[in-house]
């Protein structure tokens, strides 16, 4: 059975059906990058310009170069995050240089929680955190739409209860 990104069992003959993260997470992270490194550039420029001399204020361009580099890296990292709901487990894949794929069997889940800090709430985002008996398999899916996060929490909790009942 195949379904799209709206949930359900997502497996085809070619493999699992992956769901990427919404673009709101990328927007939030890029805004934070610009704000923090922009403030660092202004602060460095002012301090160096006033204390050492105007020529030294050019070192304030380094944080600005970091914005450009970080912009690209954040985009690559955001594209690497994805998850797939299968019949017996949830797959979470992430990483650009070092790919990491976590498999969380539904029957091993002990707690599924949705969290959303003040910044995430401002951008309309939430994270789903999965807790299992083994701390090494705890997993998080960041930056989801709150409705999708709640749907995923409810589905994973229901499947976890059904699978653990047979143990």
N, CA and C atoms as an extended XYZ file, in Angstrom:
501
Properties=species:S:1:pos:R:3:atomname:S:1:resname:S:1:resid:I:1 pbc="F F F"
N         0.847       -1.164        0.000 N   UNK     1
C         0.000        0.000        0.000 CA  UNK     1
C         0.898        1.233        0.000 C   UNK     1
N         0.560        2.230       -0.809 N   UNK     2
C         1.389        3.425       -0.901 CA  UNK     2
C         0.553        4.642       -0.576 C   UNK     2
N         1.110        5.520        0.216 N   UNK     3
C         0.459        6.792        0.489 CA  UNK     3
C         1.486        7.891        0.364 C   UNK     3
N         1.007        9.098        0.255 N   UNK     4
C         1.909       10.240        0.126 CA  UNK     4
C         2.332       10.759        1.471 C   UNK     4
N         2.574       12.053        1.537 N   UNK     5
C         3.105       12.653        2.757 CA  UNK     5
C         2.046       12.875        3.825 C   UNK     5
N         0.791       12.467        3.566 N   UNK     6
C        -0.247       12.691        4.553 CA  UNK     6
C        -0.337       11.572        5.574 C   UNK     6
N         0.620       10.674        5.578 N   UNK     7
C         0.660        9.657        6.618 CA  UNK     7
C         0.181        8.321        6.107 C   UNK     7
N         0.157        7.367        6.998 N   UNK     8
C        -0.209        6.020        6.630 CA  UNK     8
C         1.040        5.199        6.395 C   UNK     8
N         0.810        3.984        5.927 N   UNK     9
C         1.938        3.106        5.654 CA  UNK     9
C         2.542        3.547        4.343 C   UNK     9
N         3.828        3.837        4.346 N   UNK    10
C         4.457        4.370        3.155 CA  UNK    10
C         5.577        3.509        2.639 C   UNK    10
N         5.238        2.424        1.924 N   UNK    11
C         6.279        1.573        1.349 CA  UNK    11
C         5.859        1.220       -0.066 C   UNK    11
N         6.822        1.207       -0.948 N   UNK    12
C         6.596        0.780       -2.321 CA  UNK    12
C         7.606       -0.310       -2.621 C   UNK    12
N         7.519       -0.838       -3.822 N   UNK    13
C         8.492       -1.853       -4.232 CA  UNK    13
C         9.897       -1.258       -4.260 C   UNK    13
N         9.995        0.042       -4.518 N   UNK    14
C        11.296        0.710       -4.579 CA  UNK    14
C        11.821        1.084       -3.195 C   UNK    14
N        11.015        0.973       -2.164 N   UNK    15
C        11.452        1.317       -0.817 CA  UNK    15
C        10.433        2.198       -0.120 C   UNK    15
N        10.821        2.774        1.017 N   UNK    16
C         9.880        3.592        1.783 CA  UNK    16
C         9.561        4.904        1.073 C   UNK    16
N         8.391        5.448        1.376 N   UNK    17
C         8.000        6.746        0.861 CA  UNK    17
C         8.429        7.783        1.892 C   UNK    17
N         9.403        8.610        1.534 N   UNK    18
C         9.985        9.571        2.467 CA  UNK    18
C         9.197       10.870        2.462 C   UNK    18
N         9.115       11.495        3.631 N   UNK    19
C         8.500       12.805        3.798 CA  UNK    19
C         9.571       13.762        4.292 C   UNK    19
N         9.757       14.868        3.592 N   UNK    20
C        10.740       15.865        3.998 CA  UNK    20
C        10.157       16.832        5.015 C   UNK    20
N        11.015       17.679        5.541 N   UNK    21
C        10.568       18.672        6.517 CA  UNK    21
C        10.015       19.896        5.793 C   UNK    21
N         9.060       20.592        6.416 N   UNK    22
C         8.504       21.787        5.789 CA  UNK    22
C         9.527       22.925        5.722 C   UNK    22
N         9.363       23.851        4.767 N   UNK    23
C        10.333       24.935        4.591 CA  UNK    23
C        10.384       25.939        5.748 C   UNK    23
N         9.389       25.923        6.642 N   UNK    24
C         9.398       26.856        7.777 CA  UNK    24
C        10.611       26.675        8.672 C   UNK    24
N        11.075       25.438        8.832 N   UNK    25
C        12.262       25.182        9.651 CA  UNK    25
C        13.498       25.823        9.037 C   UNK    25
N        13.631       25.730        7.730 N   UNK    26
C        14.764       26.344        7.038 CA  UNK    26
C        14.711       27.864        7.165 C   UNK    26
N        13.516       28.445        7.012 N   UNK    27
C        13.376       29.902        7.164 CA  UNK    27
C        13.781       30.353        8.560 C   UNK    27
N        13.322       29.613        9.588 N   UNK    28
C        13.650       29.972       10.964 CA  UNK    28
C        15.159       29.907       11.200 C   UNK    28
N        15.792       28.822       10.779 N   UNK    29
C        17.229       28.663       11.011 CA  UNK    29
C        18.038       29.706       10.243 C   UNK    29
N        17.628       30.030        9.030 N   UNK    30
C        18.352       31.049        8.262 CA  UNK    30
C        18.174       32.431        8.874 C   UNK    30
N        16.993       32.714        9.396 N   UNK    31
C        16.784       33.998       10.064 CA  UNK    31
C        17.673       34.113       11.297 C   UNK    31
N        17.754       33.044       12.080 N   UNK    32
C        18.633       33.051       13.250 CA  UNK    32
C        20.091       33.251       12.843 C   UNK    32
N        20.505       32.621       11.773 N   UNK    33
C        21.867       32.778       11.269 CA  UNK    33
C        22.151       34.232       10.910 C   UNK    33
N        21.246       34.852       10.169 N   UNK    34
C        21.442       36.235        9.737 CA  UNK    34
C        21.440       37.188       10.933 C   UNK    34
N        20.526       36.966       11.863 N   UNK    35
C        20.452       37.855       13.031 CA  UNK    35
C        21.714       37.757       13.868 C   UNK    35
N        22.120       36.531       14.249 N   UNK    36
C        23.265       36.386       15.147 CA  UNK    36
C        24.579       36.791       14.488 C   UNK    36
N        24.816       36.340       13.269 N   UNK    37
C        26.076       36.713       12.620 CA  UNK    37
C        26.055       38.160       12.145 C   UNK    37
N        24.875       38.687       11.842 N   UNK    38
C        24.772       40.113       11.509 CA  UNK    38
C        25.114       40.982       12.712 C   UNK    38
N        24.597       40.597       13.886 N   UNK    39
C        24.942       41.316       15.119 CA  UNK    39
C        26.431       41.197       15.428 C   UNK    39
N        26.991       40.011       15.195 N   UNK    40
C        28.431       39.825       15.420 CA  UNK    40
C        29.245       40.698       14.479 C   UNK    40
N        28.822       40.834       13.240 N   UNK    41
C        29.540       41.680       12.275 CA  UNK    41
C        29.487       43.142       12.689 C   UNK    41
N        28.318       43.609       13.091 N   UNK    42
C        28.187       45.008       13.530 CA  UNK    42
C        29.009       45.244       14.787 C   UNK    42
N        28.914       44.332       15.761 N   UNK    43
C        29.676       44.477       17.000 CA  UNK    43
C        31.174       44.459       16.758 C   UNK    43
N        31.637       43.523       15.933 N   UNK    44
C        33.077       43.446       15.638 CA  UNK    44
C        33.541       44.688       14.895 C   UNK    44
N        32.738       45.151       13.941 N   UNK    45
C        33.108       46.347       13.186 CA  UNK    45
C        33.215       47.568       14.070 C   UNK    45
N        32.252       47.736       14.961 N   UNK    46
C        32.270       48.894       15.863 CA  UNK    46
C        33.428       48.818       16.848 C   UNK    46
N        33.588       47.672       17.493 N   UNK    47
C        34.660       47.531       18.478 CA  UNK    47
C        36.040       47.716       17.846 C   UNK    47
N        36.279       47.003       16.748 N   UNK    48
C        37.587       47.108       16.111 CA  UNK    48
C        37.813       48.497       15.533 C   UNK    48
N        36.787       49.093       14.964 N   UNK    49
C        36.920       50.433       14.394 CA  UNK    49
C        37.214       51.483       15.451 C   UNK    49
N        36.568       51.372       16.604 N   UNK    50
C        36.760       52.363       17.667 CA  UNK    50
C        38.038       52.124       18.472 C   UNK    50
N        38.341       50.841       18.766 N   UNK    51
C        39.461       50.551       19.641 CA  UNK    51
C        40.805       50.442       18.915 C   UNK    51
N        40.823       49.888       17.721 N   UNK    52
C        42.095       49.631       17.053 CA  UNK    52
C        42.315       50.552       15.860 C   UNK    52
N        41.278       50.806       15.103 N   UNK    53
C        41.389       51.682       13.938 CA  UNK    53
C        40.453       51.233       12.841 C   UNK    53
N        40.127       52.147       11.952 N   UNK    54
C        39.151       51.828       10.902 CA  UNK    54
C        39.583       50.680        9.985 C   UNK    54
N        40.848       50.529        9.726 N   UNK    55
C        41.298       49.456        8.834 CA  UNK    55
C        40.988       48.084        9.433 C   UNK    55
N        41.053       47.972       10.749 N   UNK    56
C        40.775       46.700       11.408 CA  UNK    56
C        39.281       46.354       11.367 C   UNK    56
N        38.443       47.327       11.125 N   UNK    57
C        36.998       47.082       11.053 CA  UNK    57
C        36.651       46.156        9.885 C   UNK    57
N        37.566       46.005        8.939 N   UNK    58
C        37.324       45.102        7.811 CA  UNK    58
C        37.175       43.655        8.271 C   UNK    58
N        37.690       43.323        9.458 N   UNK    59
C        37.521       41.964        9.971 CA  UNK    59
C        36.055       41.653       10.283 C   UNK    59
N        35.224       42.687       10.297 N   UNK    60
C        33.792       42.467       10.497 CA  UNK    60
C        33.174       41.763        9.294 C   UNK    60
N        33.903       41.695        8.191 N   UNK    61
C        33.396       40.991        7.007 CA  UNK    61
C        33.416       39.470        7.200 C   UNK    61
N        34.221       38.989        8.142 N   UNK    62
C        34.278       37.542        8.375 CA  UNK    62
C        32.928       36.951        8.799 C   UNK    62
N        32.226       37.568        9.762 N   UNK    63
C        30.893       37.015       10.083 CA  UNK    63
C        29.935       37.112        8.892 C   UNK    63
N        30.104       38.121        8.051 N   UNK    64
C        29.236       38.228        6.882 CA  UNK    64
C        29.514       37.095        5.890 C   UNK    64
N        30.769       36.708        5.761 N   UNK    65
C        31.106       35.556        4.920 CA  UNK    65
C        30.524       34.284        5.535 C   UNK    65
N        30.505       34.233        6.866 N   UNK    66
C        29.906       33.086        7.563 CA  UNK    66
C        28.417       32.965        7.278 C   UNK    66
N        27.751       34.107        7.055 N   UNK    67
C        26.331       34.067        6.709 CA  UNK    67
C        26.147       33.358        5.371 C   UNK    67
N        26.961       33.711        4.396 N   UNK    68
C        26.840       33.081        3.083 CA  UNK    68
C        27.112       31.584        3.132 C   UNK    68
N        28.165       31.221        3.847 N   UNK    69
C        28.532       29.811        3.969 CA  UNK    69
C        27.465       29.048        4.750 C   UNK    69
N        27.017       29.621        5.867 N   UNK    70
C        25.992       28.980        6.691 CA  UNK    70
C        24.664       28.843        5.958 C   UNK    70
N        24.339       29.826        5.104 N   UNK    71
C        23.094       29.793        4.326 CA  UNK    71
C        23.041       28.525        3.475 C   UNK    71
N        24.147       28.248        2.795 N   UNK    72
C        24.225       27.065        1.930 CA  UNK    72
C        24.182       25.781        2.771 C   UNK    72
N        24.957       25.747        3.850 N   UNK    73
C        25.006       24.538        4.692 CA  UNK    73
C        23.659       24.234        5.343 C   UNK    73
N        22.955       25.277        5.774 N   UNK    74
C        21.639       25.055        6.373 CA  UNK    74
C        20.661       24.462        5.352 C   UNK    74
N        20.749       24.923        4.117 N   UNK    75
C        19.888       24.373        3.073 CA  UNK    75
C        20.179       22.902        2.813 C   UNK    75
N        21.450       22.554        2.758 N   UNK    76
C        21.821       21.152        2.537 CA  UNK    76
C        21.376       20.283        3.714 C   UNK    76
N        21.558       20.784        4.934 N   UNK    77
C        21.146       20.016        6.113 CA  UNK    77
C        19.637       19.823        6.135 C   UNK    77
N        18.876       20.866        5.828 N   UNK    78
C        17.418       20.793        5.835 CA  UNK    78
C        16.931       19.760        4.813 C   UNK    78
N        17.532       19.751        3.628 N   UNK    79
C        17.139       18.788        2.597 CA  UNK    79
C        17.477       17.344        2.985 C   UNK    79
N        18.455       17.158        3.864 N   UNK    80
C        18.859       15.799        4.241 CA  UNK    80
C        17.891       15.151        5.230 C   UNK    80
N        17.093       15.936        5.957 N   UNK    81
C        16.169       15.388        6.948 CA  UNK    81
C        14.927       14.847        6.256 C   UNK    81
N        14.533       13.616        6.616 N   UNK    82
C        13.301       13.027        6.102 CA  UNK    82
C        12.892       11.867        7.008 C   UNK    82
N        11.634       11.503        6.907 N   UNK    83
C        11.143       10.371        7.696 CA  UNK    83
C        10.152        9.569        6.861 C   UNK    83
N        10.006        8.307        7.221 N   UNK    84
C         9.077        7.417        6.524 CA  UNK    84
C         8.375        6.537        7.544 C   UNK    84
N         7.066        6.456        7.418 N   UNK    85
C         6.267        5.583        8.272 CA  UNK    85
C         6.074        4.267        7.529 C   UNK    85
N         6.559        3.187        8.122 N   UNK    86
C         6.386        1.863        7.518 CA  UNK    86
C         5.417        1.060        8.367 C   UNK    86
N         5.169       -0.173        7.964 N   UNK    87
C         4.192       -1.012        8.664 CA  UNK    87
C         4.595       -1.293       10.110 C   UNK    87
N         5.893       -1.537       10.362 N   UNK    88
C         6.328       -1.937       11.700 CA  UNK    88
C         7.241       -0.948       12.397 C   UNK    88
N         7.708        0.071       11.685 N   UNK    89
C         8.653        1.007       12.302 CA  UNK    89
C         8.645        2.352       11.594 C   UNK    89
N         9.324        3.285       12.215 N   UNK    90
C         9.484        4.633       11.672 CA  UNK    90
C        10.957        4.817       11.336 C   UNK    90
N        11.234        5.289       10.129 N   UNK    91
C        12.608        5.575        9.710 CA  UNK    91
C        12.826        7.074        9.755 C   UNK    91
N        13.976        7.492       10.279 N   UNK    92
C        14.369        8.900       10.265 CA  UNK    92
C        15.769        8.952        9.673 C   UNK    92
N        15.932        9.748        8.630 N   UNK    93
C        17.215        9.859        7.951 CA  UNK    93
C        17.649       11.320        7.963 C   UNK    93
N        18.964       11.522        8.187 N   UNK    94
C        19.496       12.886        8.223 CA  UNK    94
C        20.995       12.841        7.986 C   UNK    94
N        21.557       13.999        7.684 N   UNK    95
C        22.994       14.112        7.538 CA  UNK    95
C        23.425       14.315        6.103 C   UNK    95
N        24.437       15.154        5.923 N   UNK    96
C        24.968       15.437        4.603 CA  UNK    96
C        26.259       14.652        4.401 C   UNK    96
N        27.257       14.907        5.208 N   UNK    97
C        28.514       14.172        5.090 CA  UNK    97
C        28.406       12.786        5.712 C   UNK    97
N        27.875       12.730        6.911 N   UNK    98
C        27.672       11.464        7.611 CA  UNK    98
C        26.182       11.216        7.669 C   UNK    98
N        25.698       10.328        6.822 N   UNK    99
C        24.282        9.977        6.805 CA  UNK    99
C        23.973        9.112        8.022 C   UNK    99
N        22.886        9.422        8.654 N   UNK   100
C        22.449        8.641        9.810 CA  UNK   100
C        20.996        8.261        9.592 C   UNK   100
N        20.705        6.995        9.703 N   UNK   101
C        19.339        6.513        9.561 CA  UNK   101
C        18.958        5.777       10.825 C   UNK   101
N        17.898        6.244       11.458 N   UNK   102
C        17.416        5.655       12.702 CA  UNK   102
C        16.132        4.892       12.417 C   UNK   102
N        16.056        3.677       12.901 N   UNK   103
C        14.867        2.845       12.769 CA  UNK   103
C        14.279        2.690       14.169 C   UNK   103
N        13.051        3.141       14.345 N   UNK   104
C        12.394        3.029       15.649 CA  UNK   104
C        11.184        2.112       15.497 C   UNK   104
N        11.272        0.881       16.011 N   UNK   105
C        10.117       -0.033       15.947 CA  UNK   105
C         8.969        0.512       16.800 C   UNK   105
N         7.762        0.440       16.271 N   UNK   106
C         6.601        0.976       16.989 CA  UNK   106
C         6.436        0.324       18.356 C   UNK   106
N         6.692       -0.972       18.467 N   UNK   107
C         6.516       -1.682       19.729 CA  UNK   107
C         7.513       -1.281       20.798 C   UNK   107
N         8.614       -0.616       20.432 N   UNK   108
C         9.638       -0.209       21.404 CA  UNK   108
C         9.428        1.206       21.935 C   UNK   108
N         8.483        1.932       21.347 N   UNK   109
C         8.260        3.320       21.788 CA  UNK   109
C         7.589        3.337       23.149 C   UNK   109
N         8.157        4.148       24.030 N   UNK   110
C         7.571        4.287       25.361 CA  UNK   110
C         6.843        5.622       25.505 C   UNK   110
N         7.331        6.632       24.811 N   UNK   111
C         6.756        7.965       24.934 CA  UNK   111
C         6.966        8.699       23.621 C   UNK   111
N         5.918        9.362       23.155 N   UNK   112
C         6.008       10.210       21.965 CA  UNK   112
C         5.480       11.570       22.387 C   UNK   112
N         6.334       12.584       22.295 N   UNK   113
C         5.894       13.905       22.724 CA  UNK   113
C         6.110       14.942       21.629 C   UNK   113
N         5.244       15.942       21.645 N   UNK   114
C         5.344       17.077       20.726 CA  UNK   114
C         5.792       18.274       21.550 C   UNK   114
N         6.875       18.903       21.121 N   UNK   115
C         7.385       20.083       21.821 CA  UNK   115
C         7.457       21.253       20.848 C   UNK   115
N         7.342       22.450       21.407 N   UNK   116
C         7.410       23.654       20.592 CA  UNK   116
C         7.811       24.816       21.490 C   UNK   116
N         9.040       25.284       21.329 N   UNK   117
C         9.515       26.422       22.101 CA  UNK   117
C         8.946       27.725       21.566 C   UNK   117
N         9.262       28.846       22.210 N   UNK   118
C         8.694       30.134       21.790 CA  UNK   118
C         9.031       30.500       20.339 C   UNK   118
N        10.271       30.248       19.945 N   UNK   119
C        10.667       30.576       18.574 CA  UNK   119
C         9.963       29.660       17.577 C   UNK   119
N         9.881       28.374       17.905 N   UNK   120
C         9.173       27.442       17.029 CA  UNK   120
C         7.697       27.821       16.917 C   UNK   120
N         7.074       28.190       18.026 N   UNK   121
C         5.665       28.582       17.988 CA  UNK   121
C         5.478       29.814       17.111 C   UNK   121
N         6.409       30.769       17.190 N   UNK   122
C         6.322       31.976       16.372 CA  UNK   122
C         6.331       31.634       14.878 C   UNK   122
N         7.107       30.632       14.497 N   UNK   123
C         7.201       30.224       13.099 CA  UNK   123
C         6.194       29.115       12.743 C   UNK   123
N         5.338       28.732       13.689 N   UNK   124
C         4.337       27.703       13.431 CA  UNK   124
C         4.930       26.324       13.252 C   UNK   124
N         5.895       25.965       14.115 N   UNK   125
C         6.586       24.691       14.009 CA  UNK   125
C         6.486       23.914       15.322 C   UNK   125
N         6.687       22.618       15.223 N   UNK   126
C         6.724       21.746       16.400 CA  UNK   126
C         7.660       20.583       16.104 C   UNK   126
N         8.173       19.947       17.144 N   UNK   127
C         9.057       18.792       17.002 CA  UNK   127
C         8.413       17.584       17.653 C   UNK   127
N         8.643       16.430       17.066 N   UNK   128
C         8.168       15.168       17.638 CA  UNK   128
C         9.384       14.440       18.175 C   UNK   128
N         9.328       14.074       19.447 N   UNK   129
C        10.432       13.335       20.053 CA  UNK   129
C         9.928       11.962       20.465 C   UNK   129
N        10.703       10.937       20.065 N   UNK   130
C        10.362        9.552       20.353 CA  UNK   130
C        11.319        9.026       21.407 C   UNK   130
N        10.779        8.456       22.461 N   UNK   131
C        11.598        7.871       23.522 CA  UNK   131
C        11.365        6.363       23.529 C   UNK   131
N        12.469        5.624       23.614 N   UNK   132
C        12.400        4.166       23.695 CA  UNK   132
C        13.139        3.713       24.949 C   UNK   132
N        13.103        2.415       25.196 N   UNK   133
C        13.811        1.873       26.362 CA  UNK   133
C        15.316        2.064       26.221 C   UNK   133
N        15.828        1.982       25.002 N   UNK   134
C        17.260        2.186       24.752 CA  UNK   134
C        17.477        3.638       24.356 C   UNK   134
N        18.267        4.350       25.135 N   UNK   135
C        18.492        5.775       24.872 CA  UNK   135
C        19.129        6.013       23.508 C   UNK   135
N        19.850        5.039       22.995 N   UNK   136
C        20.525        5.205       21.707 CA  UNK   136
C        19.533        5.297       20.557 C   UNK   136
N        18.308        4.817       20.740 N   UNK   137
C        17.342        4.873       19.654 CA  UNK   137
C        16.326        5.993       19.822 C   UNK   137
N        16.492        6.847       20.807 N   UNK   138
C        15.628        8.011       20.905 CA  UNK   138
C        15.833        8.855       19.650 C   UNK   138
N        14.756        9.419       19.130 N   UNK   139
C        14.856       10.158       17.881 CA  UNK   139
C        13.954       11.382       17.921 C   UNK   139
N        14.299       12.370       17.120 N   UNK   140
C        13.531       13.605       17.023 CA  UNK   140
C        13.311       13.946       15.565 C   UNK   140
N        12.123       14.436       15.264 N   UNK   141
C        11.823       14.988       13.946 CA  UNK   141
C        11.503       16.463       14.185 C   UNK   141
N        12.410       17.377       13.803 N   UNK   142
C        12.198       18.796       14.090 CA  UNK   142
C        11.403       19.512       12.998 C   UNK   142
N        10.849       20.662       13.347 N   UNK   143
C        10.306       21.590       12.368 CA  UNK   143
C         9.066       21.163       11.623 C   UNK   143
N         8.214       20.363       12.241 N   UNK   144
C         6.986       19.933       11.583 CA  UNK   144
C         5.881       20.956       11.799 C   UNK   144
N         4.908       20.926       10.916 N   UNK   145
C         3.691       21.692       11.120 CA  UNK   145
C         3.015       21.116       12.363 C   UNK   145
N         2.483       21.952       13.279 N   UNK   146
C         1.898       21.415       14.518 CA  UNK   146
C         0.809       20.369       14.292 C   UNK   146
N        -0.012       20.544       13.264 N   UNK   147
C        -1.066       19.560       12.992 CA  UNK   147
C        -0.448       18.224       12.572 C   UNK   147
N         0.593       18.251       11.739 N   UNK   148
C         1.279       17.025       11.325 CA  UNK   148
C         1.984       16.386       12.518 C   UNK   148
N         2.568       17.198       13.401 N   UNK   149
C         3.239       16.670       14.586 CA  UNK   149
C         2.238       15.951       15.491 C   UNK   149
N         1.071       16.532       15.677 N   UNK   150
C         0.050       15.894       16.513 CA  UNK   150
C        -0.492       14.628       15.852 C   UNK   150
N        -0.700       14.662       14.523 N   UNK   151
C        -1.154       13.473       13.805 CA  UNK   151
C        -0.139       12.342       13.947 C   UNK   151
N         1.138       12.692       13.773 N   UNK   152
C         2.203       11.699       13.879 CA  UNK   152
C         2.286       11.151       15.300 C   UNK   152
N         2.192       12.023       16.303 N   UNK   153
C         2.209       11.571       17.704 CA  UNK   153
C         1.073       10.602       17.978 C   UNK   153
N        -0.134       10.964       17.549 N   UNK   154
C        -1.292       10.104       17.809 CA  UNK   154
C        -1.153        8.762       17.091 C   UNK   154
N        -0.708        8.787       15.844 N   UNK   155
C        -0.551        7.543       15.080 CA  UNK   155
C         0.534        6.663       15.696 C   UNK   155
N         1.676        7.268       16.038 N   UNK   156
C         2.770        6.483       16.613 CA  UNK   156
C         2.390        5.922       17.978 C   UNK   156
N         1.664        6.681       18.761 N   UNK   157
C         1.222        6.201       20.075 CA  UNK   157
C         0.261        5.037       19.896 C   UNK   157
N        -0.680        5.171       18.982 N   UNK   158
C        -1.655        4.095       18.725 CA  UNK   158
C        -0.946        2.820       18.245 C   UNK   158
N        -0.008        2.991       17.299 N   UNK   159
C         0.730        1.823       16.788 CA  UNK   159
C         1.628        1.232       17.864 C   UNK   159
N         2.245        2.086       18.685 N   UNK   160
C         3.098        1.600       19.764 CA  UNK   160
C         2.323        0.792       20.782 C   UNK   160
N         1.135        1.262       21.136 N   UNK   161
C         0.299        0.518       22.092 CA  UNK   161
C        -0.135       -0.819       21.505 C   UNK   161
N        -0.489       -0.827       20.233 N   UNK   162
C        -0.938       -2.068       19.592 CA  UNK   162
C         0.215       -3.082       19.502 C   UNK   162
N         1.414       -2.611       19.167 N   UNK   163
C         2.556       -3.528       19.016 CA  UNK   163
C         3.076       -4.024       20.365 C   UNK   163
N         3.038       -3.167       21.379 N   UNK   164
C         3.564       -3.590       22.685 CA  UNK   164
C         2.576       -4.485       23.415 C   UNK   164
N         1.313       -4.455       23.036 N   UNK   165
C         0.314       -5.318       23.686 CA  UNK   165
C         0.617       -6.787       23.430 C   UNK   165
N         1.249       -7.078       22.298 N   UNK   166
C         1.555       -8.463       21.976 CA  UNK   166
C         2.828       -8.978       22.632 C   UNK   166
N         3.554       -8.130       23.355 N   UNK   167
C         4.815       -8.562       23.989 CA  UNK   167
C         4.565       -9.299       25.288 C   UNK   167
